[in-house]
Amino acid sequence: MRLLNILLGHTVVFGVAILVSSSCGVTYPTTAFRCSPGGDSPNCPTEGGATYQCCSDDPAALDLEQLEEFVTPDYQGRGGEGTPLFSGGNNPLSTSGMCVKLGSVPPTGALADINAQGCPVPCNPTWSSGDIASVCGANTICCQTTELEPEDCVFDPSAGDDGCYRPVTGSDIDGVGSTNLTNWAGTAHKTHQDPSGTNCEFFVQGLPASVLSENNISAQEVKRACWRRLTVANQRGFCLGGAGVNVCPLAQPAYRDACEQLNDANFLQGCGDVEFP
């Protein structure tokens, strides 16, 4: 019963996904609960003889030759241009992930990268269909792994008719982008990747000085670029495939995320296609 309570308490989206997978024709990996790949061990359960690993669901990536571009991650044997910041080889830098049963992901749909071998391929549900196909492969979809919380929403006065609530991004961080809507502190939001931005600093510290020199960039520029790519739950997911793949649970037309519900509750207009900074 203890494990069952954990499953019910933490598989917010994939718990729903399992219930609808038969009707959607989607093959879901065996997941247990939310975890932090870079958190204290053990992160995942071992009950019942099963072994789980904590797999990041964050595909954020950087291309040092084009820091201003938001690129897809270059996983081993898959499409993409950038170095994964919080997945693949840098899985231990992530604070957002899912416990996935070892061996439950088919080899064709699993990462081969060190530190994440056998994990589902992370993806961003807001990517274009072309980017999803490039990273995930043919006949796949990108499903968000967990729901947004109200604390993940910021009020953007420039959106909609008189301002709208939308998911916060790293470009909203004070002094990083132009909006200055958040300080990204540990308690500022609920599902934000890398609270306080410390793992972005670790990423930069791991870059050889020769690499920075070759690309004519500074460590500070790379760190700020990393911060701009921080996200909350709406931009994190896993590639899923199977016969008759069609829609993700949180992509159902009737579903309203936490930010949309805030807009509804406050009778805000023109918030249907809010753009991110």
C-alpha positions in Angstrom: 0.0 0.0 0.0 2.9 2.4 0.7 4.0 2.2 -3.0 0.5 2.5 -4.2 0.1 5.8 -2.3 3.3 7.1 -3.8 2.1 6.2 -7.3 -1.2 7.9 -6.8 0.4 11.0 -5.2 3.0 11.7 -7.8 2.1 10.4 -11.2 -0.1 13.3 -12.0 -0.1 13.0 -15.7 1.3 9.6 -16.4 -1.2 8.2 -14.0 -3.9 9.7 -16.2 -1.9 8.5 -19.2 -2.0 4.9 -18.2 -5.8 5.1 -17.9 -6.3 6.5 -21.4 -3.4 4.7 -23.2 -5.5 1.9 -24.5 -7.9 4.3 -26.2 -5.1 6.6 -27.5 -2.9 3.7 -28.7 0.2 5.2 -26.9 2.9 3.0 -25.4 3.9 4.5 -22.0 7.0 3.5 -20.1 6.4 2.1 -16.6 6.7 5.1 -14.3 6.5 5.4 -10.6 6.6 9.1 -9.4 8.3 12.4 -9.9 11.9 12.7 -8.9 15.0 14.9 -9.1 17.8 13.2 -11.0 20.3 15.5 -9.2 18.7 15.0 -5.8 19.8 12.9 -2.8 19.9 9.2 -3.3 17.8 7.0 -3.4 15.4 8.9 -5.7 13.3 6.0 -6.9 11.6 3.0 -5.3 12.9 -0.6 -5.3 9.8 -2.2 -3.9 8.6 -5.5 -5.4 12.0 -6.3 -6.8 11.7 -3.7 -9.6 14.5 -1.2 -10.2 13.8 2.4 -11.3 16.0 5.1 -12.5 15.4 8.9 -12.3 15.1 10.2 -15.9 15.1 13.9 -16.7 12.2 15.1 -18.8 13.9 18.4 -19.7 15.2 18.6 -23.3 16.6 22.2 -23.0 19.8 22.5 -25.0 22.5 25.0 -26.0 24.6 25.3 -29.2 27.6 27.3 -28.3 28.0 28.5 -31.8 24.5 30.1 -31.7 23.7 31.0 -28.1 20.7 33.1 -29.1 18.9 30.2 -30.9 16.7 27.8 -29.0 17.8 24.4 -30.4 16.8 20.8 -29.9 19.2 18.4 -28.0 21.8 16.3 -29.8 21.3 12.9 -28.2 23.3 9.9 -29.4 21.9 8.6 -32.6 19.1 11.2 -32.8 18.5 14.6 -34.5 19.3 17.8 -32.8 22.0 20.5 -32.7 22.7 21.4 -29.1 24.3 20.0 -26.0 21.5 18.9 -23.5 21.7 21.0 -20.4 19.6 18.8 -18.1 19.2 15.4 -19.8 21.3 12.8 -21.6 24.9 13.1 -20.3 23.8 16.0 -18.1 20.9 14.0 -16.5 22.4 14.6 -13.0 22.0 18.4 -13.4 18.2 18.2 -13.7 15.8 18.8 -10.8 12.8 17.5 -12.9 12.3 13.9 -13.9 10.3 10.7 -13.6 11.2 7.3 -12.0 11.2 4.9 -14.9 11.4 1.1 -14.6 14.6 -0.3 -16.0 14.0 -2.1 -19.3 10.5 -0.7 -19.7 11.4 1.6 -22.6 12.0 -0.1 -26.0 15.5 0.3 -27.3 14.2 2.2 -30.3 12.7 4.8 -27.9 15.4 5.0 -25.3 18.5 7.2 -24.8 21.9 5.7 -25.3 23.7 8.6 -23.6 25.8 8.1 -20.6 24.0 8.9 -17.3 20.7 8.3 -19.0 20.9 5.0 -20.8 17.5 3.4 -21.1 15.6 6.6 -20.2 12.7 7.8 -22.4 13.8 10.6 -24.8 12.9 14.0 -23.4 11.1 16.5 -25.6 9.3 19.8 -25.4 5.5 19.7 -26.1 5.7 23.2 -27.5 8.2 22.3 -30.2 7.1 22.3 -33.9 6.0 19.0 -35.3 9.2 18.9 -37.3 11.4 19.2 -34.2 9.4 16.5 -32.4 9.8 14.2 -35.4 13.6 14.9 -35.6 14.2 14.1 -31.9 11.5 11.6 -31.2 11.3 9.8 -34.5 8.5 8.8 -36.8 5.0 8.0 -35.5 5.6 9.6 -32.1 4.2 12.3 -30.0 5.6 14.5 -27.2 3.6 14.3 -24.0 3.9 16.7 -21.1 4.9 14.7 -18.0 3.2 16.7 -15.2 0.7 19.5 -14.8 1.4 23.2 -14.2 0.7 24.6 -10.8 -0.8 28.1 -10.2 2.6 29.2 -8.8 4.1 28.4 -12.2 2.1 31.2 -13.8 3.1 34.9 -14.0 0.9 37.8 -14.9 2.2 39.3 -18.2 0.8 42.8 -18.6 1.8 42.9 -22.3 -0.2 39.8 -23.2 -3.8 39.7 -24.4 -6.2 42.7 -24.1 -5.3 43.8 -20.6 -2.7 41.3 -19.5 -2.8 37.5 -19.1 -1.4 34.7 -16.9 1.0 32.4 -18.7 3.7 29.9 -17.7 6.9 31.5 -16.6 10.1 31.0 -18.5 13.8 31.6 -17.8 13.5 34.7 -20.0 11.4 36.2 -17.3 14.2 36.1 -14.7 15.1 39.5 -13.3 18.1 40.8 -15.1 18.1 38.0 -17.7 15.3 38.9 -20.1 13.2 42.0 -20.5 10.2 41.2 -18.3 11.7 40.8 -14.8 8.7 38.9 -13.6 10.5 36.4 -11.4 13.7 35.8 -9.3 13.5 32.0 -9.9 14.2 31.3 -6.3 13.7 27.9 -4.7 10.1 28.8 -3.6 9.2 31.1 -6.4 7.4 28.4 -8.4 6.4 24.8 -8.1 7.8 23.0 -11.2 10.6 25.3 -12.2 13.8 23.6 -13.4 17.0 24.5 -11.6 15.7 26.8 -8.8 18.1 29.7 -8.3 20.0 28.7 -11.5 22.8 26.9 -9.7 23.1 23.9 -12.0 23.4 26.3 -15.0 26.5 27.5 -13.2 27.8 23.9 -12.8 27.2 23.4 -16.5 29.3 26.4 -17.3 32.1 25.4 -14.9 32.4 22.1 -16.8 33.2 23.9 -20.1 37.0 24.0 -20.9 38.3 27.5 -21.3 39.5 26.5 -24.8 35.9 25.8 -25.9 34.8 29.3 -24.7 37.8 30.8 -26.6 37.1 28.9 -29.8 33.5 30.2 -29.8 34.5 33.7 -28.7 32.1 33.7 -25.8 32.4 34.2 -22.1 31.3 32.0 -19.2 28.8 34.7 -18.2 27.2 34.7 -21.7 26.7 30.9 -21.5 25.3 31.1 -18.0 22.7 33.7 -19.0 21.8 31.6 -22.1 21.3 28.6 -19.8 19.1 30.6 -17.5 17.0 31.8 -20.5 16.3 28.1 -21.3 14.9 27.3 -17.9 11.2 26.2 -17.9 8.3 25.0 -15.9 6.2 21.8 -16.6 4.5 22.9 -19.8 7.8 22.7 -21.7 8.9 19.3 -20.4 7.9 15.8 -21.6 8.8 12.5 -23.1 8.6 11.1 -26.6 5.9 8.4 -26.8 5.1 6.1 -29.6 2.8 3.2 -30.6 0.2 2.1 -33.1 -2.5 4.7 -33.6 -0.7 7.5 -31.7 -2.8 10.6 -31.7 -3.1 12.8 -28.6 -1.6 13.3 -25.1 -3.8 13.5 -22.0 -2.9 17.2 -21.4 -3.5 18.0 -25.0 -7.2 17.1 -24.9 -9.3 20.1 -26.2 -11.2 20.4 -23.0 -8.2 20.5 -20.7 -7.4 23.9 -19.1 -4.0 24.2 -17.4 -3.4 26.3 -14.3 -2.6 29.5 -16.1 -5.6 29.2 -18.4 -7.8 28.6 -15.3 -6.4 31.8 -13.8 -7.3 33.7 -16.9 -10.8 32.2 -16.8 -11.3 33.1 -13.2 -10.3 36.7 -13.7 -12.3 37.1 -17.0 -9.2 38.1 -18.9 -9.6 38.4 -22.7 -7.4 37.6 -25.7 -5.3 35.0 -23.8 -5.7 32.2 -26.3 -2.4 32.6 -28.0 -0.1 34.2 -25.5 3.5 34.3 -26.8 6.5 33.5 -24.6 9.3 36.0 -24.2 
